Amino acid sequence: MRIHIATDHAGLEFSHHLLTHLTLAGHEVVNHGPVSYDALDDYPGFCITAAEAVVTDLTQGVEALGIVFGGSGNGEQMAANKVKGIRAALVWSLNTARLAREHNDANVISIGARQHTIEDATDFIDAFIAEPFPGDERHVRRISQLAEYETTCTINGTPLSS
């Protein structure tokens, strides 16, 4: 599987670990930056570029996921979710990592690099990658509603705004 990763300065050390860990697990890892420490770098460009790459790969039939991280993971998740077709989930436990795939078919996860040990964050990522999306009708229906709103600002053909 191709895994796209991005961070900011807060997650740079973790990104080095993750590149090695995921490569050894047999994944093709694409690092969208940064590659060197800059305390003033900005995460949106890195995370949006990674999310766009996930969408491009999925559109071309390439099995791909994304992982974005920073100090809290919040801004990185918000940035990734700006990309049409991305469902990025903030993960803080093994359970949220699994449920992101099982219930939401998340294609990107975000983790707070300052909130977890490298070992715990790595476990969350491994769980996320390993968890299949079972395709239960209720989850497919809800994901379809999100995609519909993303393009038409309606759900089931009904505008939500007055």
N, C-alpha and C positions, 0 to 999 in steps of 0.2 A: 504494500500500500504506500502511496505517496503521502507524506505528512508535511504540511507547511507550518513553519513556526515563526513567530515574531514576538518581540518584547520591547522594552526600553532599557535604560541603564539599570533599573532595579532588578531585572531578571537576566542580565547578561551572563553571570556565573552559571545560573541554572540552564541557560540555553546551551552552553558548552557541554554540560553534563547530558542534556537531553539529546543533542546531536549524536553523541557517542552511544548512549543507551538505545535509542531508536534504530540507529544503523545496525548495531549488534543484534537487534531483534529482527532484522531483515527488512526494515522499511527503507524507502528512499526518502531522505529528509532534505527539504529545501528551506534554507534559513533566509528569511526576508529582513533580517537585521534587528538591531545593529550588529556590527562585527567588532567594534571597539567601544570602550567606555567613554561616554560623554554625559556628564551629570545634567546637561541642559537639553538632551535630545528629546524629541517629541514622538510619542507612541502612535498617534493616529496614522501617519503614513506607512509605518511598518505593518501595523495590524490590518489596515485596509488592503494593502498590497497582498498580504498573505490570504486574506479572505477572498479577494478577487481571483487569486490563483486556484483556490479550492473550487470556486464556481466554474472557472474555465475548465479545470480538470474534469469535474463531474459532468459538465456539458459535453465534453469529448469522450465520455465513457471511461475515464480513468478513475479508479477507486482512490479517493482522497479524503483527508480530514485536515483540520487546522487546529493549532494550539497557540493561543496568545496569552501573554502573561506580563505582569508588571507588579508594582508594589501591592496593590489591592486586587487587581484583576478587573475592577469595575469599568474604568475608562477603556481598557482594551476590549472588553466585551461590547461596550457601546459602539466603539469604532468598527469592530467587525460586523455588528448588526446593521450598520449603515449600507452594507453591500447587499444588493438585491439577490435573494436566494440563499442568504446565510441565516442559519439558526444557531446563534452562539449562546451558550449557557455558561453562567458562572458556576464553577465547581469548587466545593470546599470539603467534600467527603467522598468516600467510595460510593456511597448510596447516590449522591447527586451526580456523580460521574456516570454511573450505570443508568440512572433514570433519564439523564440527558439524551441518551441514545434510545432507550427502551420506550419512553413516552413521547419524546419530542423529535426523534431522528436528528438530533443536533449534529451539525457537520463541523462545528468549531466549539472548542471549550476555552474558557478563560480561567486562569488560576492566579491568585495573589502570591507572588514569589516571596513577599515579606510576611506572609501569613502562615506558611507551612514549611516544614523541613523539606529538603530535596527528596528524601526518601518517600515521604507521604505524597508529595506532588507527583512523583514518578509513579507511585501506585495508583493515584487517581487517573493519570493518563493511560496507563496500561489497562485499567478497568474500562475506561471510555472506549479505547480502541477495540477491545475484545468483545464488548457488548453488542449484539446484533439488534437491529430494529425489527421487531416481530411483525409489524404491519397490521396490528389490530385496527379494525374499522374505526373505532372511536378516535384513535390517535391520528390515523390518516385523515379523517374528517377535519379534525382541529388544525392539523398542519396545512391542509388545503385552504381552510378559512384564513389562516395567516398569510398564505401566498396570495390569495385573492385580494385581501385588504392591501397588501404591499403594492399591487398593480392597479387596483380600481377604487380603493377606499370604500369597498363594500364587503359585506359578509353575506353569503347566500343571496347575492344580488341586491341587498338592502344597504343603503347608505347609513352609516352610524352617526354622522354629524348632522346637525340640523341647519 
